[in-house]
Amino acid sequence: MVRVGIQDTVAAELLRHFPSEAEIVRLPREPESACEVDFWIPPFNRAAAELVFAHLRGVKVIQSMMAGVDWLLPWVPAGITICDGRGIHDIPTSEWVIAAILASLKQFPRFRDQQLQHIWDGQQAISGGFRAHSGKQPAQLLVLGEELHGKTVLVVGHGAIGAAIELRLAGFGVHILRVARNARDGVSSIAELPALLPQADIVILIVPLTAETHGMFTAEKIARMRPGALLVNAARGPVVATDALVAALQEGRIHAAVDVTDPEPLPPEHPLWSAPNCLITPHVAASTSGFLERAYALASAQLHRYVQGEPLENIVTTAGY
């Protein structure tokens, strides 16, 4: 038998495909004594996960349900196999990216603000729009939004989620530029990012948080973006230099849509909240109705491999993913 540690609140229905060799060990949020488990599925709450882990004994495999495991690495000792949740976030995160891009281009946050104030105002051009517009135009032709069609989109981190984003962009008539850690056919290396940034109307960050990517998107890189370009961060907050992002937004040089911030949660008084042309969601891109089914289907498949002595998938390497 394989002792599988899971959060005590997980519905039994989600475990229906676990192998018969799996002995379920339900773990409370605050264990009172040591628990022996072989295979651990951490809870989503990071603080709770670390607290639970301190009471676990005999752990050989940790199957995270999150794409990024940067939060696990500091307190998981060497010798334990860590597997990430690659693949289960592709659908919700890529859909969030598309929604964030369209909402930003179409100025939905602005119009939502007007709705809450009961203001019907469709006759004013965008302040600080994505492109500069000159000359007088009839009121009905004032620019109130931008088209995604024809834009150049730079996907920084062209892994599973990056590929899912590209798939969903395919019908919009955009030109895709791709960047990954290492160059391959059709994908540029991260070293080429500075040269590619001035070409992009939209820059999507979807890299894992590692020592290499921490603070990767500096003030210098932000300055290389096209005036009025849109920066979409669906990666991790610390990938972007927050002060530089705030400064660029306040100066009206770029737009942004972020699901992650640094710090996180974002303090109420933080200037990013009120920075112009910035859409913020509270790290919810992957929190959708279909996520749990996919997550526990992955855990089930991994457990079947484990009990049958087959190689596990999604094993985190020294690169941090």
C-alpha positions in Angstrom: 0.0 0.0 0.0 1.0 3.6 -0.7 0.1 6.1 2.0 -1.2 9.2 0.2 -1.5 12.4 2.3 -4.2 14.8 1.2 -6.1 17.7 2.8 -9.0 16.5 5.0 -11.5 18.7 3.1 -11.0 17.1 -0.3 -14.2 15.6 -1.6 -14.2 11.8 -2.0 -15.5 12.1 -5.5 -12.2 13.6 -6.6 -10.4 10.5 -5.4 -12.5 8.0 -7.3 -9.8 7.1 -9.8 -7.0 6.6 -7.3 -5.5 3.1 -7.4 -6.7 0.5 -5.0 -3.2 0.4 -3.6 -3.6 4.0 -2.3 -4.3 4.3 1.4 -5.8 7.8 1.9 -4.4 9.7 4.9 -6.5 12.8 5.5 -4.5 15.6 7.0 -6.0 18.5 9.0 -4.8 22.0 8.4 -3.0 22.0 11.8 -1.9 18.4 12.6 -1.3 17.6 16.2 1.1 14.7 15.7 3.5 13.2 13.2 1.9 11.5 10.1 3.5 8.8 7.9 2.9 9.3 4.2 4.7 8.2 1.1 3.0 10.5 -1.5 1.8 13.9 -0.5 -0.5 16.3 -2.3 -0.1 19.7 -0.6 -3.1 22.0 0.1 -3.4 25.1 -2.0 -2.7 27.4 0.9 1.0 27.8 1.0 1.3 28.7 4.7 -0.8 25.7 5.6 1.2 23.4 3.3 4.5 24.3 5.1 2.8 23.8 8.5 1.5 20.4 7.5 4.8 19.3 6.0 6.5 19.8 9.3 4.4 17.0 10.7 5.0 14.5 7.8 7.4 11.6 8.0 8.6 9.3 5.2 7.6 11.5 2.2 9.1 10.3 -1.0 7.0 12.2 -3.6 5.3 15.6 -3.5 2.7 16.2 -6.2 1.9 19.9 -6.4 -1.3 21.0 -8.1 0.4 24.3 -9.1 2.4 25.0 -12.2 5.0 26.8 -10.2 6.8 25.2 -7.3 9.0 28.1 -6.2 7.1 28.3 -3.0 7.9 24.7 -2.1 11.6 24.6 -2.9 12.8 26.6 0.1 11.5 24.2 2.7 11.5 20.8 1.0 14.7 18.9 1.7 16.8 17.3 -1.0 16.0 13.7 -1.8 12.2 14.2 -2.1 10.9 14.0 -5.7 8.8 17.1 -6.5 6.3 17.0 -9.4 4.6 20.1 -10.6 1.1 20.7 -12.0 2.2 21.3 -15.6 -0.8 20.8 -17.9 -3.7 21.4 -15.5 -3.4 25.2 -15.7 -3.2 25.5 -19.5 -7.0 26.1 -20.1 -7.8 28.6 -17.3 -4.6 30.6 -17.4 -4.6 30.9 -21.2 -8.3 31.9 -21.1 -7.5 34.6 -18.4 -4.7 35.9 -20.6 -7.1 36.3 -23.6 -9.7 37.9 -21.4 -7.2 40.3 -19.9 -5.9 41.3 -23.3 -9.4 42.0 -24.7 -10.6 43.7 -21.5 -7.6 46.0 -21.7 -7.8 46.7 -25.4 -11.6 47.4 -25.2 -11.2 49.6 -22.1 -13.7 47.4 -20.1 -12.3 48.6 -16.7 -12.9 52.2 -17.6 -16.5 51.5 -18.8 -17.2 49.4 -15.7 -16.1 52.4 -13.6 -18.5 54.6 -15.5 -21.3 52.1 -15.1 -20.8 52.1 -11.3 -21.1 55.9 -11.4 -24.1 55.7 -13.8 -22.2 57.6 -16.5 -23.0 57.1 -20.2 -19.9 58.4 -21.9 -19.1 56.9 -25.3 -17.9 60.1 -26.9 -14.5 60.7 -25.4 -11.3 59.3 -26.8 -9.1 57.1 -24.7 -6.7 59.0 -22.5 -3.3 57.5 -22.9 -4.4 55.1 -25.6 -2.5 52.2 -27.1 -1.5 54.3 -30.1 -1.2 58.1 -30.7 -4.0 59.5 -32.8 -3.8 62.9 -34.5 -6.2 65.1 -36.4 -9.8 65.9 -35.9 -12.3 63.1 -36.3 -16.1 63.0 -36.1 -17.4 62.1 -32.7 -18.6 58.7 -33.8 -15.0 57.8 -35.0 -13.2 58.8 -31.8 -11.0 55.9 -30.6 -12.7 54.1 -27.7 -10.9 50.8 -28.0 -8.3 48.9 -29.9 -8.4 45.8 -32.1 -6.4 42.7 -31.2 -6.4 41.9 -34.9 -3.0 42.8 -36.5 -1.1 43.1 -33.2 2.3 41.5 -32.6 2.2 39.4 -29.5 5.4 38.3 -27.7 4.9 35.2 -25.5 7.8 35.1 -22.9 7.9 31.5 -21.6 6.7 29.3 -24.4 6.0 26.2 -22.5 2.7 24.3 -22.1 0.7 27.4 -21.0 2.4 29.6 -23.6 1.5 27.2 -26.3 -2.1 27.1 -25.0 -2.2 30.9 -25.2 -0.9 30.9 -28.7 -3.6 28.3 -29.7 -6.3 30.6 -28.3 -4.9 33.7 -30.1 -4.8 31.8 -33.5 -8.2 33.1 -34.6 -7.5 36.8 -33.9 -5.1 37.4 -36.8 -2.1 38.3 -34.6 1.6 37.8 -35.3 3.3 35.7 -32.6 6.8 36.0 -31.3 8.0 33.3 -28.9 10.7 33.2 -26.2 11.9 30.4 -24.0 14.9 29.6 -21.8 16.5 27.8 -24.7 16.1 28.5 -28.4 14.4 25.9 -30.7 12.7 25.9 -34.0 10.4 29.0 -34.1 11.3 30.0 -30.5 14.0 32.5 -29.6 16.2 32.3 -26.5 15.7 34.5 -23.5 18.9 36.3 -24.5 17.1 37.7 -27.5 14.3 39.2 -25.4 15.7 42.8 -25.4 15.8 42.9 -29.2 12.2 41.5 -29.5 10.5 43.8 -27.0 10.4 46.9 -29.3 8.5 44.8 -31.9 5.6 43.8 -29.7 2.3 45.5 -29.1 1.5 42.9 -26.3 4.0 41.2 -24.1 2.8 38.1 -22.2 4.9 36.8 -19.2 4.3 33.2 -18.4 7.7 32.0 -17.1 8.2 30.0 -13.9 9.8 31.9 -11.0 13.4 30.8 -10.6 16.7 32.4 -9.7 17.0 33.2 -13.4 13.6 34.8 -13.8 13.4 36.6 -10.5 13.4 40.3 -11.4 13.9 39.4 -15.0 11.6 42.2 -16.3 13.6 45.2 -15.2 13.1 48.9 -15.8 15.4 48.6 -18.8 13.3 45.9 -20.4 10.1 47.9 -19.7 11.7 50.9 -21.3 12.3 48.8 -24.5 8.6 48.1 -24.9 6.7 50.1 -27.5 5.0 53.2 -26.3 1.4 52.2 -25.3 2.2 48.5 -25.4 0.4 46.1 -23.1 2.3 44.0 -20.5 0.4 40.9 -19.3 1.8 39.1 -16.3 0.4 35.7 -15.7 3.6 34.3 -14.3 4.7 35.4 -10.8 4.8 38.9 -9.3 8.6 38.9 -8.6 9.3 38.3 -12.3 8.6 42.1 -12.8 10.3 45.0 -11.1 7.2 46.4 -9.4 8.6 50.0 -8.9 9.6 50.2 -12.5 6.1 48.9 -13.6 4.4 51.5 -11.5 6.6 54.3 -12.8 6.0 53.3 -16.4 2.2 53.2 -15.8 2.2 56.6 -14.0 4.2 58.1 -16.9 1.6 56.7 -19.4 4.3 54.8 -21.3 2.6 51.3 -21.2 -0.5 49.5 -20.1 -0.6 46.4 -17.9 -2.9 43.5 -16.9 -1.6 41.5 -14.0 -2.9 38.4 -12.1 0.2 38.4 -9.9 2.0 41.1 -8.0 5.0 41.7 -5.8 4.3 41.9 -3.0 1.3 39.6 -2.8 -1.3 40.1 -1.5 -1.0 43.7 -2.7 -1.2 46.0 0.3 -4.2 48.4 0.2 -2.0 51.5 0.1 0.3 50.2 -2.7 0.6 52.6 -5.7 -0.1 49.9 -8.2 -3.7 49.9 -7.3 -4.2 53.4 -8.6 -1.7 53.3 -11.4 -3.5 54.3 -14.7 -4.2 51.8 -17.4 -3.7 48.8 -15.1 -6.0 45.9 -14.7 -5.4 43.8 -11.6 -6.9 40.4 -10.6 -5.9 38.7 -7.3 -4.1 35.6 -8.5 -7.2 33.9 -9.7 -6.4 33.0 -13.3 -6.3 29.2 -12.6 -9.2 29.2 -10.1 -12.0 27.8 -12.3 -14.7 25.1 -12.0 -12.8 22.6 -14.1 -9.5 22.9 -12.3 -10.0 20.4 -9.5 -11.1 17.6 -11.7 -8.0 18.0 -13.9 -5.7 18.4 -10.9 -6.9 15.1 -9.2 -6.9 13.3 -12.5 -3.2 14.2 -12.8 -2.6 13.0 -9.2 -4.4 9.8 -10.0 -2.3 9.2 -13.1 0.9 9.9 -11.1 -0.2 7.5 -8.4 -0.9 4.7 -10.9 2.6 5.2 -12.3 4.1 5.3 -8.8 2.5 2.0 -7.6 3.4 0.3 -10.9 7.0 1.4 -10.7 6.8 3.6 -13.8 8.6 6.9 -14.2 6.7 9.9 -12.9 5.9 12.9 -15.1 6.4 16.6 -14.4 9.4 16.0 -12.2 11.0 19.3 -11.2 14.7 19.5 -12.1 17.4 21.7 -10.7 16.2 24.4 -13.1 13.2 24.8 -10.7 10.5 23.4 -13.0 
